[in-house]
Amino acid sequence: MVNITSIKTASHGLWQGDNPLNFAFPILIVQTTLIIVVSRFLAFLLKPLHQPKVIAEIVGGILLGPSALGRNKDYLHKIFPSWSTPILESVASIGLLFYLFLVGLELDLSSSRRSGRRAFSIALAGIMLPFLCGIGVALVFRKTIDGADKAGFTQFLVFMGVALSITAFPVLARILAELKLLTTQIGETAMAAAAVNDVGAWILLAVAVALAGDGAGGHSKSPLISIWVLLSGVAFVAFMMVVIRPAMKWVVSRCTPEQDVVDEAYICLTLTGVMVAGFMTDLIGIHSIFGAFVFGLTIPKGQFADRLISRVEDIVSVLLLPLYFASSGLKTDVAKIRGGRAWGLLALVITTACAGKILGTFVVAMMFMIPVRESLTLGVLMSTKGLVELIVLNIGKEKKVLNDESFAILVLMALFTTFITSPVVMAIYKPARGISIRTHRKLCDLSTADQSTKDELRILACVHGPNNAPSLISLIDSIRSTKKSQLKLFLMHLVELTERSSSIVMVQRARKNGFPFFNRTPRGEWYDRVAGAFQAYSQLGRVSVRPTTAISNLSTMYEDICHVAEDKRVAMIVLPFHKQWRCDGDDHEKKEINVGNGWRGVNERVLQNAPCSVAVLVDRGFGKFKAQNPEPGKVVAIRICIVFFGGPDDREALQLGGRMVDHPAVKVKVVRFVEKEDLESNGPHGLMLKPLPTKSTENSYSFSTAKMDREKEKVWKSALI
């Protein structure tokens, strides 16, 4: 046995004979680094399977614990010694406290009111039937598992019922966002029902903790203590909603949207309030995370909440929260599940948990006239487990209501039910993504349209961020005609979906019915910086700008782009190249920056599925560098060169150049390459273009001309004339 009070914080170093692994802070660094590296690696492996990050973090903890690597006792005693467990769990609990605060911030109870009786009924059925099933499973556990009957009868029944009836609201939100269902009708119903379910789960958890007491079995504890704990919890919630919520509204009113930054004093006050609320519920006898969750609910949703999330989420979700999930995995010893009887119990728990959730939700959804496929999908979504499930199980183990075998079985149940959610939903519910292309619009179609719509140019311009704005504005300005009708620009900010809370909030605000929508009064930091610049440019009078945000996985980003292009009937999509060139220093040297091959894949999929012409803007400083900044009063003409070989793509470029000619500051030169019939020296197809070895470092690029169809060329030429 090691006396934890004798453990020192920091070592004197290896050169003075100290082993850093025998000191608290160095071993915490080693444990944290190991947990993050393993969980991130597993998350990378599981990403193609559309699994939430919580799966990788729990599996990582199980692999690092006694179930796998921990079978080597030397490793377990050196890296995860028993004396370091309270230190690791204390740091993890801080992350858990603030994460539950973020969950409260993210949870919008008004959505439950909008969905009304339907969401409440689905949530109630999703709690009651699994809770009753959990009581039945608890009776089987007490008779089958050795030592399960040592816990108090009522406490064990309540904990098992809560464990099977919970729906993980944060995990569900991330699964829905990845499947692009978060803002659809089924997604909104699932989120509203999960919000009600989450609140109900916290109430049941408070009851379970109050009944569990000090873990001595509860037989010698007076029932009045549990009643006092529950009454104190109700009083705490009432105080938070009646007193603290108006106070937080006042704080939010002091942070106006016009201010670029929130006063640090308000941030400090709010974060301190999280810890005070956690301490108060711990003082009452309910877990401290309950106070942090309720405090998050008291803060109004809006810009202040968004900035709080952006301040807190990275350090919590990236660094601290994985420690909590990993500590749960470290407590899980799969070897405790021995024999066919124990594995049969695991199968029973999984079947009961899934059947109770799916059946209860399915029946009530059908009563509300929701179609069969959507009702079944709702049932599968509501069976998602995750963070709250693990909190319940950890509290049950801490209170000695659950022994090692029961704990391991229930952790594996939570893992399995969450793991199968995304694949099953993708298999049974496939909403139309709206990318079946019936028409293909081209710039040359504008010239042949009737007079009412002639020359009306609609462009969908995609940007990765503020760095794309100057060159895109220069391009749009050169296309903007001073003689023809107004140009309509739909500006789309492309954002990769992550599991961050701010990313989920952005999805809820930027999408409608599963697709991006154009809000006439958008807000936010990105809008202020980029869309605001385009709105100022639109004051020239012939360009109207409508901004939106497409937040999605890179593998499905093209669906949003093509849907908006089809819905808005645009004639051309402008995509940013996956490489950018920036000017560094006073010598204006251009530096190449690769934003990632994932974005290159987005461009390729858009080119394959677009309902209109597509232009890829290779930004080499157009509109940024010194050559683009003339002296005051001096007009510099923009020189455009169009290389014309023939074919539909080159004719689209020629049509675009035709619009640029109307601009007084643009000079267009067309260089046409004509193939001679008797020319064979350059191969059977005539002229071949190849990249210079000194200019191109990528072997994946090749340039060549296609075969000429002379009959079609004559038709296109006569049509052009």
N, C-alpha and C positions, 0 to 999 in steps of 0.2 A: 504494500500500500504506500502511496505517495501523499504526503501532506501538501495540499495545494497552496497553503500559505507560505511554504518554503520555496516555491517556484519563483525565480526572479524574472523580471521582464526582459532584459537584454543581456547578451553575453559580452565578455571582454575580447572575444575574437579567437580564431583558431590558433594564432601565434602564441597566445598566452595559455593555451591548453584547454580552452572551453569548447565544448561541442554545442553549436548553436541550436541543435535539435532538442537540447535539454532546457531551453529557455522559452518563455511564453510567446514573445513577439516574433522571433525568427521562425518558430515552427508554425505560427499562424500564417506567416507569409508563404511558407512552403505549401501548407495545406490549401490556402486560397488559390495559389498559382496552379497547383495540380488539379484542383476541382474545375477551375475555369478552362484550362487547356483541354481536359478530357471531355467536359460537357460541350464545349464549342466544336470539338472534333466530331462528337456524336451528332450534334445538331446539323453539321455539314453533311454527314452521311444520311441522316433521316429527312433532309429537306426535300429530295425528290419524291418522297412518300407523303408530302404535305402534312408532316407531323409538327405540332407546336413544340416550342423550345423546352417546355416543362418536361416532356417525355425524355429528352436527351439528358436533362439535369438529374432526373430521378434515376435513370439507368446508369448514369455516370457515378452517382453515389453508391448504387448497388454494386457496380464493378469494383469500386475502390474499397468497399466495405468487406465484411466477413464472408459474403457470398462468393467472391471471386479472388481478388488479389489479397484480401484479408486472411485467406487461408494460410498464407505465409506469415507466421507469427512474428518473425523478425521485422518484416515490413510494417505490420500493424502496430507493433510496440514502438517503432522508431518514428513513423510518420503520423500515426493517429493513436498516440498513447491515451490511456483512459483519463489522465489528469488534464489533457488538453481539451476534452469534450465540452466542459462548461464554458471555456473561453470561446471556442468555435461557435457554440450555440448562442452565446450572448451576442456576439457580433452579428450572427445570422438573424437573431430576433430583432435587432435594430433595423435591418433591411426589411424584415417581414412587417414591422410596425409601419414603416413609411410606405411599403407597397400596398398594404390594406388601406392606407390613407389615399393613395392614388386610385384604388378600386372605387372608393367612395366618391372621389372626384369624377371618375369616369361613368359611374352609375347614374343614369338619368331616370328618376322615378316618374317624371312627366310622361315618358313614353308608355309607361304602364297605364296611366290615366287615359292617354289617347287610344290605346288598344281596348281599354274598358273591360267589360265583363268577360270577353273571350280570353284575354291573356290571364286574368285572375283565375278563371275556371281551369285553364290548362295547367297553370302553376300549382293550383290546389290539388288537382288530380295527380300531378307529377310529384307531389310531396306525400300525399296520404297513402296511396297504394304502395309505393316503395317502402314507406315507413312501416306499414303493416307487414309487408314481406320481410323487412329487416328484423322485426320482432320474431317472426317465425324462424328465420335463420339463426337468431340469437339463442333460441331454445335448443336448436340442433347443436350449436357450438358448445353450449354448457354441458350437454350430455356426451359429447364426442371428444372435445379437446381437453387434455389433462391440464388442470389448474384454471380453466375458464370459469368454474363455478365458485372460485374464491372471491371474485368481485361481487359487490352488491347486486341483487337481482334486478332492481329497478334501474340502477345506473347502467348496467350492461345492456339491457333492452333499449334504453334511450340512445346510448352511443351507437349501437348497431343500426337502429332505425335511422338516426341522423346520417351515418356513413353511407347508407344506401339511397337516401332520398335527396342528396345534395346535387345541384347542378352548378358547375364552375362557370360563373359569369365571365371572368376575364378570359379564360381559355376558349369559351364559346365565341366570344367576340372576335378573337383572333382567327379561329377556324372559319367563321362566317366571312370575315374580311378577305381571307385568302381565296375562298371559293366564290367571291363576288356576290354573296347573298346578303350581306349585312344591311343594305338599304332596300332590299326587295320586301314584298309583303310577308313572305315566310320568314325572312330574317328579322324584320321588325317584330313580328309576333313572337319569335323565339327569344329575342332579346328582352322584350317586355315581360314574358313569362319567366325568363331566367332572373330578371331583376326582382320580381316578386318572390321567386323561389329562393334567391340569395338572402333577402331580408328574413324570410321564414326560416332559412337554415341558421342564420345568426341567432334568432330567437331560440330555436331548438338547441343550438350549441350552448347558449347561456344557461338554459335549463339543465343540460347535461353536465356542465361544469359545476353548477350550483348543487346538483344532486351528488356529484362525485366527491365533493369535499376534499379531504386531504389524502384520499386514496386508501384509507384504512378499511374500506369495505362499506362504510357508511352505516353500519348497523348500530354503532354506539353514538352516532351523531343525531342530535335532535332535529326533527323535521322542520322546526321553526327557523333553524339557521338557513335552510334552503329557501324558505318563504321570504325571509328578510333579504337574502341575496337577490332574489327575483324582484322584489318590490324596490330595492335600491337601484337595480338595473333599469326598471321602468322610470323611476324618478330621474335617473341620469339622462335617459333619452329625452324625457320631457323637458328637462332643463336645457339640453343642447338645442332643441328645436325652438323653444320659446324665448330663450335668452341669447344663446350664442349665435344662432342663425341670423337674427336681425343685426347683431353686432358685426358679423362677417359681411352682411349686405352693405353696411356702412363703410367697412374697409374697402370693399370692391368699388363702391361709388367714389372713393377718394382716388382710385387708380383709373383715370379716364383713358379711353382708347387713344386720345391724341398724344399721350406721353409715350416716348420710345421705350423707357425703362420704368419698372415698378420700384418704388421706394424700398430700399433694403430693410427698413424698419418693419414694413408690413410683411415681407417675406420671413424675417426673423420671428415676428410675432406669430405668424401662422405655423411655422415649423415647431416653435416652442409649444403652441397649443396642441399639436399632435402628441407630443410627449406627455404633456400634462393630462390630456384626455386618457391616454394609455395608462398612466399611473393611477388615475381615479378609478377606472374599471378594475384594475388589479387590486386596488385597495378594497373595492366592494367585494371581490371574490370571483369576478369574471375575468377572463383572459384580457390582457392589455390591448390586444389587437382589435377587440370589439370597440374600445374607445376611439382608436385611430380611425376605424371605419365610419363610425357615426359622425366624427368630426369632419371627415371628408364629405359626408352628405350635407352638412350645414353650409358649405361654401357654394354660392350660386355658380352655375355654369356660364362660361364666357371667357373673355380675354385674360382676366386675372387667373382663372383656373388653368387656362392653357399655359400661361407663363410659369405657374407653379409646377405643372407637370414637366415642362422643359427643363426646369432647374433641378428637379429631384430624380427624374426617371432613369437617367444614365447610370449614376452611381448606385442606385438601388437595384435596377433590373440586370445590369451587367456585372456588378461586383458583389453585392451583398446577398441578393435573393438566391443566386445559385448555391450559396453556402447553406441556406435552409433546406432546399431540395436535396442537396447532397447529404446533409446530416440525416435526413429521413432515410436516404438510401443506405447510409452507414449503419443505421439501426436495424436495417432489414437483413435478416439472415435467412436466405432461401433454404438453407440446409435444415432449418427447423421444420419445414414442410416435408415430413418423411412418410413414406408408405402410400398405398393407394387410397386409404381413408382420407388423409390430409389433402391429397390432390383432388379427390372427389368433392371435398368441402369447397376447394377453390372453384371448381366447375359449378357447384351449386350456387355459390355467392355471385359469380359472374352472370350466370343464367338468371338468377332472381333479380339482380340489380338491373340488367338490361330489360328483362320482360316486364318488370314493374313499371319502369319509366316509359317504355315504348307503348305498352298496352294502355296504361292510364291516360297518357297524352293522346294516343291515337283515338280512343273512344270518345273523349271529350271534344277533340278537334272535329271528328265526324259529326257530332251533335251540332256543331256550329257551321255545318255545311262546307267545311274545308275539303277539297278533293282528296281522294285516297292517297295518291302519291305524296302530296304535300303533308298530309296528316302523318304518314309513316316517317317522312323526313323530319318532321318536328319531334317525333318520339325519339329518333336516333340522336338528334341534336341535343335534346334535353338530358340524355344519358351521359353527357360529357362530365368527367370528373377532373380534378386538378388540385389547385392550391388549397381551397377550403377543405376538401376531402383530407388532404395530408395534415392540415392543421388539426382537424377533428381526431385523426388517428394518433398524432403526436401527443395531443392533450390526453387522450385515452391511455396511451402508454405511460405518460408522465404520472397520471393519477392512478396507475396500476389497475385500471379497468380492463385493459387488453394486455395479454401476455405476449411473449415473442412470437409464438406460432400464429395467433390471431392477427397480430400486427402485420406479419409478413404476408398472410393470405389477403388481407384487405388492401395492402399497398399494391400487390400484383393485380388485384381486381381493378383498382383505380387506373393502373397503367394500361391494362388491356382495354377497358371500356373507352378510354380516351384515344388509344391508338387506332381503334377500328372506326372511330366517328367519321373522319375525313374520307377514307376509302369507301365506306358504306354510303355516305351521302352523295359522293361523286357517282356511285354506281346506280343509285335509285332515283336521283333527281338531277336532271340535266336541262336546265332552262335554256331556251334559245338565246344565244349570245348576239344574234343580230348581225353576223358578218357574211351571210349568204348574199353575194353580190349579184344583182339583177342587171344593173347598168354600169357602164364605165364612161364617166364624164371626162372630156378633154378640153383643153384651152381652145382648140380650133372649133369646138362646137359653139362657142360664144359668137363667132363670126357668122354662123349659119342660122342662129336663132331668130325668132321673130323680133320685131322692133321694140316690143314692150320689155323684153328681158335681154336685149342685145348688149353685149359688152359688160354685163353685170358680173364682176369677178369676185368670187368667194374663195378665200384661202384659209386653210387650217395650218397654223404655224406652231410647231412643237419646240419647247425649250427645256433644257436641263436645269437652268438656273440663270442668275443675273448676268453671267459672263456671255451668254448667247444674245443678250439684248442689243448691244450696239450694232453688230453686223446684221442682225435681222431687221432692225429699223432701217439701216442703209439699203438693204435689199428691197424692203417694202416701199421705201421712198422712191427707189428707181423704177419700180413697177407702177407706182401710183400715177395715174394719168391726169394731166391738167385739162384734158379735153373731154374725156369720156366719163361715164357714170361712176358713182362712188364705189370704192373698194371695201369689201366687208372682210375683216380679219378676225378669225376665231383663234385666240391664243390659248394654247394648252400647255400647262406645266406638268412635265412627266416626273413622277416621284415613285421610287421603288418602295413597295410595301414592306414594313418590318413589323416586329412584335412589340414595338414601343407603344406606350399608351397614347402619345401624341399622334402617332400614325393612325391608330384606330379612331381617335376623335376626328382627324382630318377626313377619313373615309366617310364618317357619318355626315359630315358637313358638305363634302364635295361631290357626293354621289346621290342619285335618286333612281329608284327602281333598278339598281345594280349598275348604272352607267353614270359617267360624268354629266353634270348639268351646268348650264350657264346662268349664274346668279347675277342679276343686274346690279346688286350692291354687295359685292364680295368684300371680305375684310381679311386682315392677317398681314404678317410681316412680308411674305413673298409678294402679295398684292401691292403693298406699299412700295416695294423696291422695283419690281419689274412691270407689273400691269399698270402701275401708276405712271411709269415712264411712257408706255404705249398710249395711255389715255391722254397724256399731255401732247404727244405727237399727233394724236387723232384730231386735235383742235385745228389742224390745218384745214379741215373741212371736207376732205374727200376720202377719209379713212375712218370707219367705225370699228371699234375694238370691243370684243366680248371675251373676257378671260374665264378660264376654268382650270381645274386640276384633275389629272388622271393619276390616281394612286393605285398601283397594282403590282403583282409579281412581274418581273421582266418577261417571263415566258408567256404571259397572257396580256401584256401591255398593248400589243397590236390590236386586240379586240376592241379596246376602248377607242383607239385612234380611228380604226376603220368604221366603227359604229357612228362616231361623231361626224366623220366625213360623209357618210351616207345620209345621216339624219339632217345635216345642215346643207346638203347638196353642194359641197365645195367642188371646185374645179381642179384644185391643186393642193397637195400636202407638202409642207416644207419640214424636213427632218434635219436635226443637227447631226453632223458627222461625229463618230465616236472618238475622234481626236480633235484637240483644240490647240491653238498656238497663241501664247500670251507674250506680251512685251515686258521684259524685265530690265530694270536699270535705266540709266540715262542714255546708254548706247542703243536702246531700243532693239536689243537682241531678242529674237523670237525663240520661245521655249516650247517644245512639244509636250503636251499633256494628254495621256490616254485615259479617258473616263471609264473604260472597261469594255471587254468584249461582249458583255451582256447587252449593252446598248447597241452594239453592232448587230447582234441577233434580233433586236427589236426592229431595226431598220430593214433587215432582210425579210422579216415576216410581213411588215407593212408593204414592202415592194411586191410580195407575192399575193397579198389579199386586198390591196387598196381598191376602192371603187372609182378612182380618179387618177390623174397624173401625180407623180411623186417626184419631188426635187430634194436632193440631199445637199445641204449647205455645208461646204467645207470651209470653215472659218480660218483664214490665215491672217486675220487682223483687219478685215474689211470694216471700216468705221472706227477703228481703235487707234491705229498707229500714227506716227508723226506725219506720214504722207497724206493722211486723211484730214489733217487739221491745217487748213490754209490760213494765210494772213487775213486780218480783218478787211472786209470789202472786196476780197479777191474770190472769184468764182472758179472753182476747179472742176472741170468736166470729168465725169466718171466714164472711163473707157471700157466698153464691153466687147469681148470677142466671142463670136459664136462659130464653133467648128462644125461644119455641116457635111456629113457623109451620105445622108439619105435615111429613109426609114421613119416610122412613126415617132420615135423618141426625139430624133433630131428636128422633126417638124414641130413638135411641141416646144422645143427650145426656140425655134424660129418664131413661133407665135408669141412666146414670152418676150423675145427681143423686139417684136413689133410693138408691144405695149411700152417698152422702155424707150423706143424712138420718140414717143410723144413727150417725154420729159425734156425740158430745155437744158438740163445739166448732164445729160447722158448722151454719149456718142457710141453707136453700135457699129461694129465691123463684122461682116460675115465672111468666113473663109470656107469656100466650098471645094471639096475634093471630088474630082471627076475620075471615074475609072475608065481607062482605055481598054478597048476590047482585045487588043493584041498584046497587052502587057502581062507577061507571065513571070518576070524576074522576081517578083515579090510573093510568089506562091499562087495557088489557084484562085484565091479570093481577092487578089489585088493587094492593096496597101495593108500592112500589118503594123500596129502600134505596140511598142514594148517599153516598159519602164527602164530608165537609165540606172545602171547598178550604183552609180554614185549618189543618186537622188532617192532611191527606194530601198529600204532595208527589209521589206516584207516580201516573202516568196509566194504569199497567198494571192497576190494581185496579178491579174493578167489583163491585157487590153487587146482586142481584136475587132475586126469588122465582120458583120454577118454577110451572107450571100445576098446580092442584089436581085430583087425581083423587078425586072425592067418594066413589065406591064403595069404592076402596081405603082411604080415610081411615076409612070406617065399619068395614071389616074390621079394620084395625089398632086402632081405638079399642075395639072389642068384645074383641079379643084382649088388649089391655092391661088392660081391666077384669076 
